[in-house]
């Protein structure tokens, strides 16, 4: 049996996708993992800021969760091209479970330090470095070719939902139950994902992994991207957006606590605003109201996100900052959906995991923005730091727009 769903005889609507057993299992695994990822990110940031009073420390624990994408994303893509992706996903979920259980034990014994969060973040970051080239590629394989865009859009909606609910739940848990419960919940849900994956009927053609050839295979993926203007645009826009826009998440805790003097729960609401907007926009994409054939949509979505981050940075009030980030989410959903859809439809099938790995590396450049955000925030405050980054990123995005896709 091939990896593609041979049983599908007709195109599936957005609602019917969830009645496809293989898609449903992969969708649930993505939902549970995403919720725990963003819950952990907020809780770790608040805990580090409370413990040290340093915005740089809060940015550091965020950076640790993103750095592996830059370092091993392309390697993960090459490995996922050769080995059975279901087994790779199972191994990753097992590592996430053990990592969360360790952090729970440290938190429960009152020994959890910022250094532990950094190490735990690096470990979980290795899993997320391969998530796009493993689980998300599997999502594209279990549906018909004509349904890939809709399936990825629905998966992206779920990602936006988890980015919204994760911080809300994280802020509430931190305020009412403390850190230990966070990591106990993460341990249990990662175990649940492993059980769901265990019964997934999925087989992909595997080949012998030749470690010596991995550099050449990565180079082949790079050549494919360089030779395809649309894929080049995907990589460039992904780098710019992750460095200069999504770094805002590292400063959510300092912005909420220092600039607006709100509670941890309201910090969670601020963190949830952008993904809430992304969910609203993603639902329109999954329902087919917005068409995904135009690469320019990726640029427009990123541009809206940059404008929203700048507005939030200039905001004199907490409600206006929440509203601005909600609007930014309308653009980030389009950006995220187009990011995967263009790779899955434009890259040769035999090279898709490698190209996905390169996109993951591009996402992994985010730590540079997180580091810059932390350092700038120490010097100027979180608001001015975000404004400087948003203006710089928006300028670079305009250059890509003019040079890559101008008529």
C-alpha positions as CSV (number, residue, x, y, z in Angstrom):
1,X,0.0,0.0,0.0
2,X,1.4,3.5,-0.8
3,X,1.3,6.3,1.6
4,X,-1.5,8.0,-0.2
5,X,-5.0,7.0,0.7
6,X,-6.0,4.6,-2.0
7,X,-9.5,4.2,-0.6
8,X,-10.5,7.8,-1.4
9,X,-12.7,7.7,-4.5
10,X,-14.0,11.2,-4.5
11,X,-12.8,14.6,-3.2
12,X,-13.5,15.2,0.5
13,X,-15.0,18.3,1.9
14,X,-13.5,20.0,4.9
15,X,-16.0,18.3,7.2
16,X,-15.5,14.9,5.6
17,X,-11.8,15.1,6.1
18,X,-12.3,14.5,9.8
19,X,-14.2,11.4,9.0
20,X,-11.2,9.9,7.2
21,X,-9.6,7.7,9.9
22,X,-6.0,8.3,8.9
23,X,-6.4,12.0,8.6
24,X,-8.3,12.2,11.9
25,X,-5.5,10.4,13.8
26,X,-2.8,12.7,12.4
27,X,-5.0,15.7,13.0
28,X,-5.6,14.8,16.7
29,X,-1.8,14.1,17.2
30,X,-1.1,17.6,15.8
31,X,-3.7,19.2,17.9
32,X,-2.6,17.6,21.2
33,X,1.1,18.3,20.5
34,X,0.5,21.9,19.4
35,X,-1.6,22.7,22.5
36,X,1.2,21.4,24.8
37,X,3.8,23.2,22.8
38,X,2.3,26.6,23.2
39,X,1.1,26.0,26.8
40,X,4.7,25.1,27.7
41,X,6.1,28.1,25.9
42,X,4.0,30.6,27.8
43,X,4.4,28.9,31.2
44,X,8.2,28.6,30.7
45,X,8.4,32.3,29.8
46,X,6.3,33.5,32.7
47,X,8.2,31.2,35.2
48,X,11.6,32.4,33.9
49,X,10.5,36.1,34.1
50,X,9.1,35.7,37.6
51,X,12.2,33.8,38.8
52,X,14.7,36.3,37.3
53,X,12.9,39.5,36.5
54,X,14.7,39.4,33.1
55,X,13.1,39.7,29.7
56,X,16.2,38.2,28.3
57,X,15.8,35.1,30.4
58,X,12.2,34.8,29.2
59,X,13.4,35.1,25.6
60,X,16.1,32.5,26.3
61,X,13.7,29.7,27.2
62,X,11.7,30.5,24.0
63,X,14.9,30.5,21.9
64,X,15.8,27.1,23.2
65,X,12.6,25.6,21.8
66,X,13.3,27.1,18.4
67,X,17.0,26.6,18.0
68,X,16.9,22.9,17.0
69,X,14.8,23.8,13.9
70,X,17.8,25.8,12.6
71,X,20.4,23.2,13.5
72,X,18.8,19.9,12.5
73,X,15.7,20.8,10.4
74,X,17.4,20.0,7.1
75,X,18.9,16.8,8.6
76,X,15.4,15.7,9.8
77,X,14.0,16.3,6.3
78,X,16.7,14.1,4.7
79,X,16.1,11.3,7.3
80,X,12.3,11.5,6.9
81,X,12.8,11.0,3.1
82,X,14.5,7.7,3.8
83,X,13.0,6.1,6.9
84,X,9.5,5.1,7.9
85,X,7.8,8.4,9.0
86,X,5.4,6.7,11.3
87,X,8.2,5.1,13.3
88,X,10.0,8.5,13.4
89,X,6.9,10.2,14.7
90,X,6.5,7.5,17.4
91,X,10.1,8.0,18.5
92,X,9.6,11.7,18.7
93,X,6.4,11.4,20.8
94,X,8.2,9.1,23.2
95,X,11.0,11.6,23.7
96,X,8.4,14.4,24.3
97,X,6.7,12.2,27.0
98,X,10.0,11.5,28.8
99,X,11.0,15.1,28.6
100,X,7.7,16.4,30.1
101,X,7.8,13.7,32.8
102,X,11.3,14.9,33.8
103,X,10.2,18.6,34.0
104,X,7.2,17.5,36.1
105,X,9.4,15.7,38.6
106,X,11.7,18.7,38.9
107,X,8.8,21.1,39.3
108,X,7.0,18.9,41.8
109,X,10.2,18.8,43.9
110,X,10.7,22.6,43.7
111,X,14.0,22.1,41.9
112,X,13.0,23.5,38.5
113,X,15.5,26.1,37.3
114,X,15.7,28.2,34.1
115,X,18.6,26.0,33.0
116,X,16.2,23.0,33.2
117,X,13.7,24.8,31.0
118,X,16.4,25.6,28.5
119,X,17.5,21.9,28.3
120,X,13.9,20.7,28.1
121,X,13.2,23.2,25.4
122,X,16.2,22.0,23.3
123,X,14.9,18.4,23.6
124,X,11.4,19.2,22.6
125,X,12.7,21.5,19.9
126,X,14.4,18.5,18.2
127,X,10.9,16.9,17.8
128,X,9.4,20.1,16.3
129,X,12.4,20.3,14.0
130,X,11.1,17.2,12.2
131,X,7.3,17.8,12.6
132,X,6.8,19.5,9.3
133,X,8.8,16.9,7.2
134,X,7.3,14.0,9.1
135,X,3.7,14.5,10.5
136,X,2.6,17.3,8.2
137,X,4.0,15.5,5.1
138,X,2.0,12.4,6.3
139,X,-1.1,14.7,6.4
140,X,-0.5,15.5,2.7
141,X,-0.1,11.9,1.8
142,X,-3.3,10.4,3.3
143,X,-5.6,12.6,1.2
144,X,-6.1,12.9,-2.6
145,X,-3.8,15.3,-4.5
146,X,-6.6,17.8,-5.1
147,X,-7.4,17.9,-1.3
148,X,-3.9,18.7,-0.1
149,X,-4.5,22.5,0.2
150,X,-7.8,22.0,2.1
151,X,-6.2,19.4,4.4
152,X,-3.2,21.6,5.2
153,X,-5.5,24.6,5.8
154,X,-7.6,22.5,8.2
155,X,-4.4,21.3,10.0
156,X,-3.3,25.0,10.1
157,X,-6.6,26.0,11.7
158,X,-6.0,23.4,14.4
159,X,-2.5,24.8,14.9
160,X,-4.0,28.3,15.3
161,X,-6.6,26.9,17.7
162,X,-3.8,25.3,19.8
163,X,-1.8,28.5,19.8
164,X,-4.9,30.2,21.1
165,X,-6.0,27.6,23.7
166,X,-2.5,26.7,24.8
167,X,-1.5,30.1,26.2
168,X,-5.0,30.6,27.7
169,X,-4.8,27.3,29.5
170,X,-1.2,27.9,30.4
171,X,-1.9,31.3,32.0
172,X,-4.9,29.8,33.9
173,X,-2.9,26.8,35.1
174,X,0.1,28.9,36.2
175,X,-2.1,31.3,38.1
176,X,-4.2,28.5,39.9
177,X,-2.1,25.3,40.0
178,X,1.5,26.2,39.3
179,X,4.1,24.7,37.0
180,X,3.9,21.0,38.1
181,X,0.4,20.5,36.7
182,X,1.5,21.9,33.4
183,X,4.1,19.2,32.8
184,X,1.9,16.4,34.3
185,X,-0.7,17.3,31.7
186,X,1.9,17.4,28.9
187,X,3.1,14.0,29.9
188,X,-0.3,12.4,29.8
189,X,-1.3,14.0,26.5
190,X,1.9,13.0,24.8
191,X,1.2,9.4,25.9
192,X,-2.3,9.7,24.5
193,X,-0.8,10.8,21.1
194,X,1.5,7.8,21.1
195,X,-1.5,5.5,21.6
196,X,-3.4,7.2,18.8
197,X,-0.5,6.9,16.4
198,X,0.0,3.2,17.3
199,X,-3.1,2.1,15.4
200,X,-2.6,4.4,12.4
201,X,-2.6,2.4,9.1
202,X,0.2,4.0,7.3
203,X,3.1,2.7,5.2
204,X,5.7,4.6,3.2
205,X,8.3,3.3,0.9
206,X,11.5,3.3,3.0
207,X,15.1,2.9,1.8
208,X,18.5,2.4,3.4
209,X,19.6,5.6,5.2
210,X,23.0,6.5,3.8
211,X,24.5,9.0,6.3
212,X,27.4,9.8,3.9
213,X,24.9,10.9,1.2
214,X,22.9,13.2,3.5
215,X,24.9,16.4,2.7
216,X,24.5,15.7,-1.0
217,X,20.7,15.1,-0.5
218,X,20.4,18.3,1.4
219,X,22.3,20.1,-1.4
220,X,19.9,18.6,-3.9
221,X,17.0,20.0,-2.0
222,X,18.6,23.4,-1.9
223,X,19.1,23.3,-5.7
224,X,15.4,22.5,-6.2
225,X,14.5,25.5,-4.1
226,X,16.9,27.8,-5.9
227,X,15.6,26.7,-9.3
228,X,12.0,27.3,-8.4
229,X,11.0,31.0,-7.9
230,X,7.9,30.1,-5.8
231,X,9.9,27.8,-3.5
232,X,12.6,30.5,-3.2
233,X,9.9,33.0,-2.2
234,X,8.5,30.5,0.4
235,X,11.9,30.2,2.0
236,X,12.8,33.9,2.0
237,X,9.4,35.0,3.4
238,X,9.5,32.2,6.0
239,X,13.0,33.5,7.2
240,X,11.9,37.1,7.4
241,X,8.6,36.4,9.1
242,X,10.0,34.1,11.7
243,X,12.9,36.4,12.6
244,X,11.1,39.7,12.6
245,X,7.4,38.9,13.3
246,X,6.9,35.7,15.3
247,X,9.6,36.8,17.8
248,X,6.9,38.8,19.4
249,X,5.9,35.7,21.3
250,X,9.1,35.9,23.3
251,X,8.1,39.3,24.6
252,X,4.4,38.6,25.4
253,X,5.1,38.0,29.1
254,X,7.3,41.1,29.5
255,X,4.9,43.2,27.4
256,X,1.9,42.1,29.4
257,X,3.5,42.3,32.9
258,X,5.8,45.3,32.4
259,X,3.9,47.5,29.9
260,X,0.3,46.8,30.8
261,X,0.6,45.4,34.4
262,X,-1.8,42.5,33.8
263,X,-2.2,39.1,35.5
264,X,-0.7,35.9,34.1
265,X,-4.1,34.9,32.8
266,X,-4.4,38.2,30.9
267,X,-0.9,37.6,29.6
268,X,-2.3,34.3,28.2
269,X,-5.2,36.2,26.6
270,X,-2.6,38.5,24.9
271,X,-0.7,35.5,23.7
272,X,-3.9,33.9,22.4
273,X,-5.0,37.0,20.4
274,X,-3.0,36.4,17.2
275,X,-3.8,32.6,17.0
276,X,-7.4,33.4,17.6
277,X,-7.4,35.6,14.5
278,X,-5.5,32.9,12.7
279,X,-8.2,30.4,13.5
280,X,-10.9,32.6,12.2
281,X,-9.0,33.2,8.9
282,X,-8.0,29.5,8.7
283,X,-11.7,28.4,8.9
284,X,-12.4,30.4,5.8
285,X,-9.4,28.8,4.1
286,X,-10.5,25.3,5.1
287,X,-14.0,25.9,3.9
288,X,-12.8,27.0,0.5
289,X,-13.9,30.7,0.8
290,X,-10.3,31.8,0.1
291,X,-8.4,30.2,-2.7
292,X,-4.9,29.0,-2.2
293,X,-3.6,29.0,-5.8
294,X,-2.0,32.5,-5.6
295,X,1.6,32.6,-4.1
296,X,1.1,36.3,-3.5
297,X,-1.3,35.4,-0.7
298,X,1.7,34.3,1.4
299,X,3.2,37.7,1.1
300,X,0.0,39.5,1.9
301,X,-0.6,37.4,5.0
302,X,2.9,38.1,6.3
303,X,2.5,41.8,5.6
304,X,-0.7,42.0,7.6
305,X,1.1,40.2,10.5
306,X,4.0,42.8,10.5
307,X,1.5,45.7,10.5
308,X,-0.3,44.1,13.5
309,X,2.9,43.6,15.5
310,X,3.9,47.2,14.9
311,X,0.4,48.4,16.0
312,X,0.6,46.3,19.2
313,X,4.0,47.7,20.0
314,X,2.7,51.2,19.7
315,X,-0.5,50.5,21.6
316,X,-1.2,52.7,24.6
317,X,-3.6,50.2,26.1
318,X,-3.9,46.4,26.6
319,X,-7.3,46.0,24.8
320,X,-5.8,47.7,21.7
321,X,-2.8,45.4,21.7
322,X,-5.1,42.4,21.9
323,X,-7.1,43.7,19.0
324,X,-4.1,44.4,16.9
325,X,-2.6,40.9,17.4
326,X,-6.0,39.4,16.5
327,X,-5.9,41.2,13.2
328,X,-2.4,40.0,12.7
329,X,-3.7,36.4,13.1
330,X,-5.9,36.9,10.0
331,X,-2.7,37.2,8.0
332,X,-0.6,34.6,9.8
333,X,-3.1,31.8,9.0
334,X,-2.8,32.6,5.3
335,X,1.0,32.7,5.6
336,X,1.1,29.4,7.4
337,X,-1.3,27.6,5.1
338,X,0.5,28.8,1.9
339,X,3.9,27.8,3.4
340,X,3.1,24.1,3.4
341,X,0.7,24.0,0.5
342,X,3.2,25.5,-1.9
343,X,5.8,23.0,-0.9
344,X,3.5,20.1,-1.2
345,X,2.2,21.2,-4.6
346,X,5.4,22.7,-6.2
347,X,8.2,20.4,-5.0
348,X,8.8,17.0,-6.7
349,X,7.2,14.2,-4.6
350,X,10.5,12.4,-4.0
351,X,12.1,15.6,-2.6
352,X,9.2,17.0,-0.5
353,X,10.6,16.0,2.9
354,X,13.9,17.6,2.0
355,X,12.3,20.8,0.9
356,X,10.1,20.7,4.1
357,X,13.3,20.3,6.0
358,X,14.7,23.4,4.4
359,X,11.5,25.3,5.3
360,X,11.9,24.0,8.9
361,X,15.4,25.4,8.9
362,X,14.0,28.7,7.7
363,X,11.5,28.6,10.6
364,X,14.4,27.8,12.8
365,X,16.0,31.2,12.1
366,X,13.4,32.5,14.5
367,X,15.9,32.3,17.5
368,X,17.9,35.2,15.9
369,X,14.8,37.3,16.2
370,X,14.1,36.1,19.7
371,X,17.6,36.9,20.8
372,X,17.4,40.3,19.2
373,X,14.0,40.9,20.8
374,X,15.4,40.0,24.3
375,X,18.5,42.2,24.0
376,X,16.5,45.2,22.5
377,X,13.9,44.8,25.2
378,X,16.5,45.0,27.9
379,X,17.7,48.3,26.4
380,X,14.5,50.0,25.2
381,X,11.5,48.0,26.7
382,X,9.4,45.4,25.0
383,X,7.2,47.8,23.0
384,X,10.1,49.6,21.2
385,X,11.9,46.4,20.6
386,X,8.9,44.9,18.8
387,X,8.4,48.1,16.8
388,X,12.0,48.1,15.6
389,X,11.8,44.4,14.5
390,X,8.4,44.8,12.8
391,X,9.6,47.8,10.7
392,X,12.8,46.0,9.7
393,X,11.0,42.9,8.7
394,X,8.3,44.7,6.8
395,X,10.9,46.5,4.8
396,X,12.6,43.2,3.9
397,X,9.3,41.7,3.0
398,X,8.6,44.6,0.6
399,X,11.9,43.9,-1.2
400,X,11.1,40.2,-1.7
401,X,7.6,41.3,-3.0
402,X,9.2,43.6,-5.5
403,X,12.0,41.3,-6.7
404,X,10.4,37.9,-6.7
405,X,6.7,38.3,-7.7
406,X,6.4,41.7,-9.4
407,X,4.7,41.4,-12.8
